[in-house]
Amino acid sequence: MVCLTLGTGIGGGVITDGKLLRGATGGAAELGHVAVELEGELCPCGRRGCLEAYSSGSALLRYAKNQLARLPAGTASVLAGHPSLTGAVIFDAAASGDSLARDIVERFCRYLAKGLVSFQLAFDPECFVLGGGVSSVGELLLEGIRRALPEQDRHIRLLLASLGNDAGLIGAALLARDSL
């Protein structure tokens, strides 16, 4: 399986034969830094075009704020008057038919789908598990990704992580246990 945590950034892990894939130096699967747009948006890592620059929670909010700043006067959008913009607010507004929010969510999911297709081709996992703060929007996220996937990749199995905010802590404990 491939797991992605969609939060401030994008974390990732690849599990094969029940074990975490590790590279030559102990790390591996910097999935958030796979390029989805060469010479694209600047990523916090210093590279350009990383998945994290397009489909992290930070990227979603940054793009929404940029779009709101460019909105012509008088344009109707639930997002324009919202006191606290979050991923959930943006996804809910998109589901309710707000065209600006729908455009933002479609862009977010389109880039995430690009990354997933690349990971599908590289790892051929049984499934993808999505966690992190952005995944709290649940089925809205999965539906958006499914719509963005090319027809030949609609078979990709998407699941939501079930451990919530404790996933990192549990994973670190299991990793420590396994290294003993």
N, C-alpha and C positions, 0 to 999 in steps of 0.2 A: 504494500500500500504506500501511497504518498500522502503525507499530512502537510497541510499548509495552515499556519496561524496568521490570520488577517487582523492585524491590529495597527499600532502606530507604524510598524514596519511589516515585513512578511518573513516569518520563520518557516522552516521546513524540515522535514525528515523523510527518509525513505526506509521502509522496513521490508526486508526480504528474508525469507526463511525464519521469521520471528526475531530477527536481529536488526539493529540500527546499522545502516550502511555508514561506514567511516572511510575517510580517505587516508592517504599516506601519512598525513600529519595529525590524524585523529578527528579532523573536521570533515564535513562533507555536506552536500545538498544545500548550498547557499541559494536556494530556489528563488528567493526574492530578488536576487541579483542576476538572474538570467535575462538577457536582452530580449525585449519584445518590440522595441522600436529603435533601430540603430540611429545614433545621433539625436535621440529624443530628449525627453525631460531630464533635468539634472536630478540624480538620486542622492540621498544623504551620504552614500558611500563614496561619492566623487565621480562615479561613472555616469554615463548617459543611457537612457532608454531601458533601465531595469524595470522588471515587473513591479517592484516595490514603489517606483515613482508613479505608477498608474493604478495599482489596485490594492494599495494598503488603505487603512482607515484615514491616515493623514492625507494621502493623495485624493481620496474621495472628498474630504472636507475642503482641501485646497482648491480643487477644481470647481466645487460648488460655489465657494466664495468668489473665485475669479469670474464665473459665469454671472453671479448676482451683481458684481461690480459693473459688468458690461450690459446689464439689462436696460433696455430703453425705458424711459419714464412712462409710467402707466401700464407696464406689462404686468399681468396678473400671475402671481405664483405664490403658493403657500409658503415657500422658502423665503421669499423676500421679507415677510413680516415676522418670521419666526425668531423668538428671543434666544433660543439655544439650538444651533444647528448641530445635529449628530447624524451618524449613518442611519440610525433607525428612523429619524425624521425624514431624511431624504428618500429612503426606500418606501416608507409609508406614503409620502406625498406622490411618489411615482405610481404606486399601486392604486392610489385614489384618482389618478388621471392627470396630475400636474405635469404639463409638457416639459417644463424646464427640468424638473426632478427626473422625469422619465429619460430625458437625454443624458443626464449625468449618470444615472444608473446603467443605461445601455453602454455608455463609454467604459465605465468601470468593469462591467461584466464582459465586454468584448475583449479587453486586454487580459482579464483573468482567464478567459477561455483560450486566448492565444498561448498563455503560459501552460495551461493544463494540457493542451494538445501537444506541446513540445515535451512535457513530462511523460505523457502517454507514449509518445514515440520513443523516448529515451529509456523508460523503465518498464513499460507495459504492465502497470500495476493492476491488481484485481479491483481496486477502488481508490478514490481520493476521499480523504477526511478533511473537512474544513472546520477550523476552530478560530479562536480569537474573538475580539470584540465585535468585529463586523459580522461574524457568523450568528450573532444573537438575533439578527433579523430573520433567521430561519429559512423557511421555504421561499421567501421572496428572493433571497440570494440564489438559491439553487435553481429556481425558475428562470431568473435572469441569465445565469450562466448557460443553462440548457438552450435558451433561445439564441444565445450568441455562438454556440458551438456549430461548426460546419456540419452538414448532414451526415457525412461519413464518420463523424466523431460523436454522434448522439448516443452511442452505446456506452460512453464513459459513465461509470457508476460514481455518483456523488453522494456523500453522507455528511451529516453534521456531527462534530465532535460532541461527546456526551459528558465530559468531565468539567466543562465550564472553566472558570478561572483557576481551579485547582490542578489543571492538566500539567502545567509547567512544573509545579512542585512535585506532583506524583511522578512525572517523567524523570526529574532530577534524582529522586530517591531510587527509582528503579535502575537508573544508569549507574548510580553509586553502588547499589547492591550487586549489579552484574559485573562491576569491575573488581570486586573483591575475590 
